[in-house]
Amino acid sequence: MSHDDHGRPPVLIIVNTRSHPWREKAINFEQLVELAYPGQPPTDQDTITVRYSRGHDGHGSGSLTAGRSVNVKNGMVFDVVRTSRS
């Protein structure tokens, strides 16, 4: 799943070990959850943790929460973990 951003060439990002082409300058929490778990929206029982690495200087690694975004670069790695409460 890639999004058009005025002809910007895609970069490859890694989400849970899978490569995805991405055309937008940034990606948000909700887009990452959809890439990691396509067609499986979170429920009230789920906790989602998003961490990233290999980002831009000064923001090379960190985490995202709902509603937040980060600028992407080629080869950036995202780990999206879904934990369900029983």
PDB file as gemmi writes it, atoms N, CA and C in Angstrom:
CRYST1    1.000    1.000    1.000  90.00  90.00  90.00 P 1                      
ATOM      1  N   MET A   1       0.852  -1.172   0.000  1.00  0.00           N  
ATOM      2  CA  MET A   1       0.000   0.000   0.000  1.00  0.00           C  
ATOM      3  C   MET A   1       0.890   1.225   0.000  1.00  0.00           C  
ATOM      4  N   SER A   2       0.803   2.006  -1.039  1.00  0.00           N  
ATOM      5  CA  SER A   2       1.550   3.248  -1.093  1.00  0.00           C  
ATOM      6  C   SER A   2       0.587   4.384  -1.383  1.00  0.00           C  
ATOM      7  N   HIS A   3       0.990   5.578  -1.069  1.00  0.00           N  
ATOM      8  CA  HIS A   3       0.152   6.747  -1.245  1.00  0.00           C  
ATOM      9  C   HIS A   3       0.881   7.734  -2.139  1.00  0.00           C  
ATOM     10  N   ASP A   4       0.146   8.394  -3.042  1.00  0.00           N  
ATOM     11  CA  ASP A   4       0.756   9.338  -3.962  1.00  0.00           C  
ATOM     12  C   ASP A   4       0.985  10.680  -3.281  1.00  0.00           C  
ATOM     13  N   ASP A   5       2.186  11.229  -3.416  1.00  0.00           N  
ATOM     14  CA  ASP A   5       2.524  12.518  -2.832  1.00  0.00           C  
ATOM     15  C   ASP A   5       3.193  13.367  -3.905  1.00  0.00           C  
ATOM     16  N   HIS A   6       2.412  13.787  -4.904  1.00  0.00           N  
ATOM     17  CA  HIS A   6       2.871  14.659  -5.969  1.00  0.00           C  
ATOM     18  C   HIS A   6       4.081  14.094  -6.707  1.00  0.00           C  
ATOM     19  N   GLY A   7       4.052  12.825  -7.050  1.00  0.00           N  
ATOM     20  CA  GLY A   7       5.116  12.240  -7.851  1.00  0.00           C  
ATOM     21  C   GLY A   7       6.392  11.926  -7.114  1.00  0.00           C  
ATOM     22  N   ARG A   8       6.389  12.049  -5.827  1.00  0.00           N  
ATOM     23  CA  ARG A   8       7.581  11.725  -5.031  1.00  0.00           C  
ATOM     24  C   ARG A   8       7.948  10.259  -5.284  1.00  0.00           C  
ATOM     25  N   PRO A   9       9.221   9.975  -5.589  1.00  0.00           N  
ATOM     26  CA  PRO A   9       9.593   8.573  -5.799  1.00  0.00           C  
ATOM     27  C   PRO A   9       9.436   7.787  -4.495  1.00  0.00           C  
ATOM     28  N   PRO A  10       9.005   6.540  -4.592  1.00  0.00           N  
ATOM     29  CA  PRO A  10       8.797   5.779  -3.354  1.00  0.00           C  
ATOM     30  C   PRO A  10      10.116   5.414  -2.681  1.00  0.00           C  
ATOM     31  N   VAL A  11      10.047   5.314  -1.368  1.00  0.00           N  
ATOM     32  CA  VAL A  11      11.141   4.755  -0.585  1.00  0.00           C  
ATOM     33  C   VAL A  11      10.645   3.407  -0.075  1.00  0.00           C  
ATOM     34  N   LEU A  12      11.562   2.544   0.303  1.00  0.00           N  
ATOM     35  CA  LEU A  12      11.165   1.263   0.888  1.00  0.00           C  
ATOM     36  C   LEU A  12      11.276   1.366   2.397  1.00  0.00           C  
ATOM     37  N   ILE A  13      10.179   1.060   3.070  1.00  0.00           N  
ATOM     38  CA  ILE A  13      10.193   0.986   4.529  1.00  0.00           C  
ATOM     39  C   ILE A  13       9.950  -0.468   4.903  1.00  0.00           C  
ATOM     40  N   ILE A  14      10.412  -0.850   6.070  1.00  0.00           N  
ATOM     41  CA  ILE A  14      10.257  -2.217   6.558  1.00  0.00           C  
ATOM     42  C   ILE A  14       9.286  -2.178   7.733  1.00  0.00           C  
ATOM     43  N   VAL A  15       8.184  -2.911   7.610  1.00  0.00           N  
ATOM     44  CA  VAL A  15       7.187  -2.988   8.682  1.00  0.00           C  
ATOM     45  C   VAL A  15       7.056  -4.461   9.072  1.00  0.00           C  
ATOM     46  N   ASN A  16       7.443  -4.766  10.301  1.00  0.00           N  
ATOM     47  CA  ASN A  16       7.418  -6.150  10.792  1.00  0.00           C  
ATOM     48  C   ASN A  16       8.090  -7.100   9.804  1.00  0.00           C  
ATOM     49  N   THR A  17       9.273  -6.757   9.377  1.00  0.00           N  
ATOM     50  CA  THR A  17      10.167  -7.516   8.484  1.00  0.00           C  
ATOM     51  C   THR A  17       9.705  -7.563   7.034  1.00  0.00           C  
ATOM     52  N   ARG A  18       8.628  -6.866   6.659  1.00  0.00           N  
ATOM     53  CA  ARG A  18       8.157  -6.865   5.273  1.00  0.00           C  
ATOM     54  C   ARG A  18       8.387  -5.496   4.639  1.00  0.00           C  
ATOM     55  N   SER A  19       8.903  -5.498   3.412  1.00  0.00           N  
ATOM     56  CA  SER A  19       9.157  -4.249   2.677  1.00  0.00           C  
ATOM     57  C   SER A  19       7.861  -3.697   2.101  1.00  0.00           C  
ATOM     58  N   HIS A  20       7.736  -2.372   2.177  1.00  0.00           N  
ATOM     59  CA  HIS A  20       6.580  -1.673   1.607  1.00  0.00           C  
ATOM     60  C   HIS A  20       7.076  -0.408   0.925  1.00  0.00           C  
ATOM     61  N   PRO A  21       6.689  -0.170  -0.350  1.00  0.00           N  
ATOM     62  CA  PRO A  21       7.013   1.118  -0.963  1.00  0.00           C  
ATOM     63  C   PRO A  21       6.130   2.205  -0.355  1.00  0.00           C  
ATOM     64  N   TRP A  22       6.700   3.382  -0.135  1.00  0.00           N  
ATOM     65  CA  TRP A  22       5.947   4.478   0.489  1.00  0.00           C  
ATOM     66  C   TRP A  22       6.293   5.781  -0.210  1.00  0.00           C  
ATOM     67  N   ARG A  23       5.293   6.521  -0.668  1.00  0.00           N  
ATOM     68  CA  ARG A  23       5.518   7.757  -1.427  1.00  0.00           C  
ATOM     69  C   ARG A  23       5.369   9.023  -0.597  1.00  0.00           C  
ATOM     70  N   GLU A  24       4.669   8.950   0.503  1.00  0.00           N  
ATOM     71  CA  GLU A  24       4.469  10.149   1.310  1.00  0.00           C  
ATOM     72  C   GLU A  24       5.732  10.498   2.085  1.00  0.00           C  
ATOM     73  N   LYS A  25       5.843  11.762   2.461  1.00  0.00           N  
ATOM     74  CA  LYS A  25       6.989  12.238   3.240  1.00  0.00           C  
ATOM     75  C   LYS A  25       6.975  11.645   4.648  1.00  0.00           C  
ATOM     76  N   ALA A  26       5.772  11.426   5.185  1.00  0.00           N  
ATOM     77  CA  ALA A  26       5.622  10.930   6.553  1.00  0.00           C  
ATOM     78  C   ALA A  26       4.643   9.758   6.565  1.00  0.00           C  
ATOM     79  N   ILE A  27       4.655   9.029   7.665  1.00  0.00           N  
ATOM     80  CA  ILE A  27       3.697   7.949   7.891  1.00  0.00           C  
ATOM     81  C   ILE A  27       3.187   8.092   9.316  1.00  0.00           C  
ATOM     82  N   ASN A  28       1.904   7.795   9.526  1.00  0.00           N  
ATOM     83  CA  ASN A  28       1.354   7.933  10.872  1.00  0.00           C  
ATOM     84  C   ASN A  28       1.080   6.577  11.509  1.00  0.00           C  
ATOM     85  N   PHE A  29       0.777   6.626  12.776  1.00  0.00           N  
ATOM     86  CA  PHE A  29       0.526   5.435  13.587  1.00  0.00           C  
ATOM     87  C   PHE A  29      -0.520   4.539  12.935  1.00  0.00           C  
ATOM     88  N   GLU A  30      -1.637   5.127  12.526  1.00  0.00           N  
ATOM     89  CA  GLU A  30      -2.747   4.350  11.976  1.00  0.00           C  
ATOM     90  C   GLU A  30      -2.373   3.681  10.648  1.00  0.00           C  
ATOM     91  N   GLN A  31      -1.600   4.362   9.818  1.00  0.00           N  
ATOM     92  CA  GLN A  31      -1.146   3.767   8.559  1.00  0.00           C  
ATOM     93  C   GLN A  31      -0.219   2.591   8.821  1.00  0.00           C  
ATOM     94  N   LEU A  32       0.639   2.707   9.812  1.00  0.00           N  
ATOM     95  CA  LEU A  32       1.542   1.608  10.154  1.00  0.00           C  
ATOM     96  C   LEU A  32       0.785   0.403  10.685  1.00  0.00           C  
ATOM     97  N   VAL A  33      -0.242   0.638  11.495  1.00  0.00           N  
ATOM     98  CA  VAL A  33      -1.054  -0.474  12.010  1.00  0.00           C  
ATOM     99  C   VAL A  33      -1.730  -1.201  10.846  1.00  0.00           C  
ATOM    100  N   GLU A  34      -2.241  -0.451   9.866  1.00  0.00           N  
ATOM    101  CA  GLU A  34      -2.891  -1.062   8.704  1.00  0.00           C  
ATOM    102  C   GLU A  34      -1.886  -1.854   7.864  1.00  0.00           C  
ATOM    103  N   LEU A  35      -0.658  -1.342   7.697  1.00  0.00           N  
ATOM    104  CA  LEU A  35       0.360  -2.092   6.956  1.00  0.00           C  
ATOM    105  C   LEU A  35       0.745  -3.374   7.693  1.00  0.00           C  
ATOM    106  N   ALA A  36       0.838  -3.308   9.000  1.00  0.00           N  
ATOM    107  CA  ALA A  36       1.253  -4.471   9.795  1.00  0.00           C  
ATOM    108  C   ALA A  36       0.142  -5.504   9.912  1.00  0.00           C  
ATOM    109  N   TYR A  37      -1.091  -5.045  10.031  1.00  0.00           N  
ATOM    110  CA  TYR A  37      -2.242  -5.929  10.238  1.00  0.00           C  
ATOM    111  C   TYR A  37      -3.364  -5.540   9.280  1.00  0.00           C  
ATOM    112  N   PRO A  38      -3.171  -5.785   7.964  1.00  0.00           N  
ATOM    113  CA  PRO A  38      -4.162  -5.335   6.984  1.00  0.00           C  
ATOM    114  C   PRO A  38      -5.543  -5.938   7.224  1.00  0.00           C  
ATOM    115  N   GLY A  39      -6.550  -5.069   7.206  1.00  0.00           N  
ATOM    116  CA  GLY A  39      -7.928  -5.524   7.375  1.00  0.00           C  
ATOM    117  C   GLY A  39      -8.280  -5.997   8.772  1.00  0.00           C  
ATOM    118  N   GLN A  40      -7.419  -5.703   9.746  1.00  0.00           N  
ATOM    119  CA  GLN A  40      -7.653  -6.131  11.128  1.00  0.00           C  
ATOM    120  C   GLN A  40      -7.599  -4.923  12.059  1.00  0.00           C  
ATOM    121  N   PRO A  41      -8.631  -4.090  12.046  1.00  0.00           N  
ATOM    122  CA  PRO A  41      -8.593  -2.902  12.905  1.00  0.00           C  
ATOM    123  C   PRO A  41      -8.495  -3.288  14.380  1.00  0.00           C  
ATOM    124  N   PRO A  42      -7.789  -2.488  15.168  1.00  0.00           N  
ATOM    125  CA  PRO A  42      -7.661  -2.789  16.593  1.00  0.00           C  
ATOM    126  C   PRO A  42      -9.013  -2.704  17.300  1.00  0.00           C  
ATOM    127  N   THR A  43      -9.147  -3.484  18.348  1.00  0.00           N  
ATOM    128  CA  THR A  43     -10.351  -3.449  19.180  1.00  0.00           C  
ATOM    129  C   THR A  43     -10.010  -2.772  20.499  1.00  0.00           C  
ATOM    130  N   ASP A  44     -11.020  -2.598  21.335  1.00  0.00           N  
ATOM    131  CA  ASP A  44     -10.791  -2.007  22.661  1.00  0.00           C  
ATOM    132  C   ASP A  44      -9.899  -2.890  23.527  1.00  0.00           C  
ATOM    133  N   GLN A  45      -9.792  -4.164  23.174  1.00  0.00           N  
ATOM    134  CA  GLN A  45      -8.980  -5.102  23.951  1.00  0.00           C  
ATOM    135  C   GLN A  45      -7.514  -5.123  23.507  1.00  0.00           C  
ATOM    136  N   ASP A  46      -7.190  -4.400  22.434  1.00  0.00           N  
ATOM    137  CA  ASP A  46      -5.833  -4.419  21.883  1.00  0.00           C  
ATOM    138  C   ASP A  46      -5.016  -3.212  22.344  1.00  0.00           C  
ATOM    139  N   THR A  47      -3.757  -3.467  22.581  1.00  0.00           N  
ATOM    140  CA  THR A  47      -2.776  -2.411  22.805  1.00  0.00           C  
ATOM    141  C   THR A  47      -1.776  -2.522  21.668  1.00  0.00           C  
ATOM    142  N   ILE A  48      -1.530  -1.415  20.975  1.00  0.00           N  
ATOM    143  CA  ILE A  48      -0.604  -1.403  19.846  1.00  0.00           C  
ATOM    144  C   ILE A  48       0.616  -0.565  20.219  1.00  0.00           C  
ATOM    145  N   THR A  49       1.793  -1.131  20.005  1.00  0.00           N  
ATOM    146  CA  THR A  49       3.046  -0.430  20.240  1.00  0.00           C  
ATOM    147  C   THR A  49       3.767  -0.295  18.903  1.00  0.00           C  
ATOM    148  N   VAL A  50       4.175   0.918  18.552  1.00  0.00           N  
ATOM    149  CA  VAL A  50       4.907   1.161  17.305  1.00  0.00           C  
ATOM    150  C   VAL A  50       6.263   1.765  17.658  1.00  0.00           C  
ATOM    151  N   ARG A  51       7.321   1.081  17.237  1.00  0.00           N  
ATOM    152  CA  ARG A  51       8.686   1.586  17.423  1.00  0.00           C  
ATOM    153  C   ARG A  51       9.354   1.653  16.063  1.00  0.00           C  
ATOM    154  N   TYR A  52      10.268   2.603  15.910  1.00  0.00           N  
ATOM    155  CA  TYR A  52      10.982   2.720  14.644  1.00  0.00           C  
ATOM    156  C   TYR A  52      12.466   2.926  14.886  1.00  0.00           C  
ATOM    157  N   SER A  53      13.252   2.591  13.852  1.00  0.00           N  
ATOM    158  CA  SER A  53      14.702   2.792  13.878  1.00  0.00           C  
ATOM    159  C   SER A  53      15.172   3.101  12.456  1.00  0.00           C  
ATOM    160  N   ARG A  54      16.421   3.501  12.343  1.00  0.00           N  
ATOM    161  CA  ARG A  54      17.034   3.876  11.071  1.00  0.00           C  
ATOM    162  C   ARG A  54      16.342   5.074  10.424  1.00  0.00           C  
ATOM    163  N   GLY A  55      15.874   5.997  11.266  1.00  0.00           N  
ATOM    164  CA  GLY A  55      15.215   7.200  10.771  1.00  0.00           C  
ATOM    165  C   GLY A  55      16.205   8.320  10.500  1.00  0.00           C  
ATOM    166  N   HIS A  56      15.677   9.519  10.312  1.00  0.00           N  
ATOM    167  CA  HIS A  56      16.497  10.697  10.019  1.00  0.00           C  
ATOM    168  C   HIS A  56      17.339  11.093  11.228  1.00  0.00           C  
ATOM    169  N   ASP A  57      18.456  11.760  10.965  1.00  0.00           N  
ATOM    170  CA  ASP A  57      19.344  12.234  12.032  1.00  0.00           C  
ATOM    171  C   ASP A  57      18.550  13.016  13.071  1.00  0.00           C  
ATOM    172  N   GLY A  58      18.830  12.767  14.314  1.00  0.00           N  
ATOM    173  CA  GLY A  58      18.141  13.446  15.400  1.00  0.00           C  
ATOM    174  C   GLY A  58      16.844  12.765  15.783  1.00  0.00           C  
ATOM    175  N   HIS A  59      16.307  11.972  14.867  1.00  0.00           N  
ATOM    176  CA  HIS A  59      15.077  11.222  15.137  1.00  0.00           C  
ATOM    177  C   HIS A  59      15.258   9.795  14.620  1.00  0.00           C  
ATOM    178  N   GLY A  60      16.434   9.247  14.822  1.00  0.00           N  
ATOM    179  CA  GLY A  60      16.784   7.942  14.272  1.00  0.00           C  
ATOM    180  C   GLY A  60      15.992   6.792  14.821  1.00  0.00           C  
ATOM    181  N   SER A  61      15.540   6.914  16.067  1.00  0.00           N  
ATOM    182  CA  SER A  61      14.727   5.857  16.655  1.00  0.00           C  
ATOM    183  C   SER A  61      13.758   6.482  17.636  1.00  0.00           C  
ATOM    184  N   GLY A  62      12.679   5.751  17.881  1.00  0.00           N  
ATOM    185  CA  GLY A  62      11.677   6.257  18.802  1.00  0.00           C  
ATOM    186  C   GLY A  62      10.415   5.436  18.726  1.00  0.00           C  
ATOM    187  N   SER A  63       9.330   6.014  19.207  1.00  0.00           N  
ATOM    188  CA  SER A  63       8.050   5.322  19.175  1.00  0.00           C  
ATOM    189  C   SER A  63       6.963   6.303  18.750  1.00  0.00           C  
ATOM    190  N   LEU A  64       5.864   5.739  18.267  1.00  0.00           N  
ATOM    191  CA  LEU A  64       4.716   6.534  17.851  1.00  0.00           C  
ATOM    192  C   LEU A  64       3.501   6.124  18.664  1.00  0.00           C  
ATOM    193  N   THR A  65       2.637   7.084  18.907  1.00  0.00           N  
ATOM    194  CA  THR A  65       1.355   6.816  19.545  1.00  0.00           C  
ATOM    195  C   THR A  65       0.250   7.245  18.585  1.00  0.00           C  
ATOM    196  N   ALA A  66      -0.977   6.865  18.882  1.00  0.00           N  
ATOM    197  CA  ALA A  66      -2.114   7.170  18.015  1.00  0.00           C  
ATOM    198  C   ALA A  66      -2.141   8.658  17.679  1.00  0.00           C  
ATOM    199  N   GLY A  67      -2.369   8.959  16.401  1.00  0.00           N  
ATOM    200  CA  GLY A  67      -2.455  10.341  15.949  1.00  0.00           C  
ATOM    201  C   GLY A  67      -1.126  10.994  15.621  1.00  0.00           C  
ATOM    202  N   ARG A  68      -0.018  10.330  15.869  1.00  0.00           N  
ATOM    203  CA  ARG A  68       1.312  10.903  15.630  1.00  0.00           C  
ATOM    204  C   ARG A  68       1.901  10.350  14.326  1.00  0.00           C  
ATOM    205  N   SER A  69       2.878  11.081  13.763  1.00  0.00           N  
ATOM    206  CA  SER A  69       3.534  10.633  12.541  1.00  0.00           C  
ATOM    207  C   SER A  69       5.028  10.916  12.625  1.00  0.00           C  
ATOM    208  N   VAL A  70       5.762  10.339  11.675  1.00  0.00           N  
ATOM    209  CA  VAL A  70       7.211  10.539  11.602  1.00  0.00           C  
ATOM    210  C   VAL A  70       7.586  10.609  10.120  1.00  0.00           C  
ATOM    211  N   ASN A  71       8.579  11.443   9.793  1.00  0.00           N  
ATOM    212  CA  ASN A  71       9.089  11.492   8.421  1.00  0.00           C  
ATOM    213  C   ASN A  71       9.841  10.202   8.127  1.00  0.00           C  
ATOM    214  N   VAL A  72       9.656   9.684   6.910  1.00  0.00           N  
ATOM    215  CA  VAL A  72      10.274   8.411   6.546  1.00  0.00           C  
ATOM    216  C   VAL A  72      11.498   8.629   5.676  1.00  0.00           C  
ATOM    217  N   LYS A  73      12.346   7.621   5.643  1.00  0.00           N  
ATOM    218  CA  LYS A  73      13.476   7.595   4.722  1.00  0.00           C  
ATOM    219  C   LYS A  73      13.679   6.161   4.271  1.00  0.00           C  
ATOM    220  N   ASN A  74      14.363   6.005   3.172  1.00  0.00           N  
ATOM    221  CA  ASN A  74      14.593   4.681   2.610  1.00  0.00           C  
ATOM    222  C   ASN A  74      15.285   3.771   3.633  1.00  0.00           C  
ATOM    223  N   GLY A  75      14.746   2.565   3.800  1.00  0.00           N  
ATOM    224  CA  GLY A  75      15.333   1.591   4.714  1.00  0.00           C  
ATOM    225  C   GLY A  75      14.905   1.735   6.160  1.00  0.00           C  
ATOM    226  N   MET A  76      14.001   2.661   6.450  1.00  0.00           N  
ATOM    227  CA  MET A  76      13.531   2.849   7.824  1.00  0.00           C  
ATOM    228  C   MET A  76      12.774   1.595   8.273  1.00  0.00           C  
ATOM    229  N   VAL A  77      12.953   1.219   9.537  1.00  0.00           N  
ATOM    230  CA  VAL A  77      12.377  -0.013  10.073  1.00  0.00           C  
ATOM    231  C   VAL A  77      11.335   0.318  11.138  1.00  0.00           C  
ATOM    232  N   PHE A  78      10.172  -0.340  11.030  1.00  0.00           N  
ATOM    233  CA  PHE A  78       9.090  -0.164  11.989  1.00  0.00           C  
ATOM    234  C   PHE A  78       8.698  -1.519  12.569  1.00  0.00           C  
ATOM    235  N   ASP A  79       8.537  -1.570  13.883  1.00  0.00           N  
ATOM    236  CA  ASP A  79       8.032  -2.756  14.567  1.00  0.00           C  
ATOM    237  C   ASP A  79       6.693  -2.393  15.176  1.00  0.00           C  
ATOM    238  N   VAL A  80       5.643  -3.090  14.732  1.00  0.00           N  
ATOM    239  CA  VAL A  80       4.288  -2.841  15.199  1.00  0.00           C  
ATOM    240  C   VAL A  80       3.838  -4.093  15.938  1.00  0.00           C  
ATOM    241  N   VAL A  81       3.619  -3.961  17.235  1.00  0.00           N  
ATOM    242  CA  VAL A  81       3.263  -5.112  18.080  1.00  0.00           C  
ATOM    243  C   VAL A  81       1.860  -4.921  18.619  1.00  0.00           C  
ATOM    244  N   ARG A  82       1.038  -5.937  18.430  1.00  0.00           N  
ATOM    245  CA  ARG A  82      -0.347  -5.918  18.911  1.00  0.00           C  
ATOM    246  C   ARG A  82      -0.455  -6.901  20.067  1.00  0.00           C  
ATOM    247  N   THR A  83      -0.925  -6.409  21.199  1.00  0.00           N  
ATOM    248  CA  THR A  83      -1.127  -7.236  22.381  1.00  0.00           C  
ATOM    249  C   THR A  83      -2.603  -7.174  22.746  1.00  0.00           C  
ATOM    250  N   SER A  84      -3.223  -8.340  22.904  1.00  0.00           N  
ATOM    251  CA  SER A  84      -4.650  -8.387  23.263  1.00  0.00           C  
ATOM    252  C   SER A  84      -4.820  -8.792  24.710  1.00  0.00           C  
ATOM    253  N   ARG A  85      -5.680  -8.068  25.393  1.00  0.00           N  
ATOM    254  CA  ARG A  85      -6.009  -8.430  26.773  1.00  0.00           C  
ATOM    255  C   ARG A  85      -7.093  -9.484  26.739  1.00  0.00           C  
ATOM    256  N   SER A  86      -6.982 -10.431  27.648  1.00  0.00           N  
ATOM    257  CA  SER A  86      -8.015 -11.479  27.678  1.00  0.00           C  
ATOM    258  C   SER A  86      -9.008 -11.258  28.768  1.00  0.00           C  
TER     259      SER A  86                                                      
END                                                                             
